[in-house]
Amino acid sequence: MKFEDAIAKFLNNECVVYFNYESDLGSSALEGTITELGDGWFRFKDTNGVESIVNSVNVVRVMEIPRKPNGKKKLFY
């Protein structure tokens, strides 16, 4: 299975993307929405509305943000 096939279920869902390096923002995880998939990359829009193109080689984990039944975000670590 290719990475793009596995990440396709997170397309247009709010999620957290974890990286294997520390980014310029001082964190190894970003929260936002995956808007487009390509061959070895994906387009990511963070909660501030900034779009980025991410190389999938640097991604360690992708997790959908859990929500409570009322729609609010759950606390997660």
N, C-alpha and C positions, 0 to 999 in steps of 0.2 A: 504494500500500500504506500502510495506517495504521500508526502506531507500535505499537499494541496487537497487530496481526497479526505484526509483526516480533519483538516481545519475547515472544510466546507460547511460543516454543521454549525460553525460559529459565525458564519457570514450574516451580517446585518444584526447581530446580537451584541449587547454590551458585555464585554469580557475584560479579563486582566491577562496581559501578555508578559511573561517572565523571560528575561534575557540572560545569557551566560556571561555578560560583562556589565559593568556599571555605566549607565548612559550619562549624557551631559547634564541631565536633570538631577543627578545625584541618586538615582534609584535604579534598580535592576528590574523594575516592573512598571508597566504603564496601563492605565485604565482607559477604555474607550471602545470603539466599534470597528470591526473589520468590515470594510466596504467593498473590497475587490480582491480577487485572487489572481495570481499569475504563475508562471513557471519559475519557482524558486523565490518568489516575493509576494507580498500582499500590501494593500493600501490600508492604513490604520488612521482613524480620526479620533483624537483624544477628547477628553471631557471639556477642554477649552476651545475645541473646534479646529485645532491645528492638525492638518493632514500630513502623514509621513508615509514613505514607502520603506518597508522593512524587509531585510534579507532574511529568509526563513532559516538559514543556516545558524543564525545567532539566537533563535528562539528555543527555549528549553521547555516551556510549558504554556498552555493556553487554558484558561478556566473561565467558564461563564459565571457572571456575578449572581450569587444566589439571592432570591427575593422571598419576602414573607408573603403570606396569602393576600395581604392588603396592597401589595405592590411595592412596598418600601424595601430598600436594600438591607440585607442581613449583614451583620458584622462578620468578617472573615479575616483570616490571617494567612 
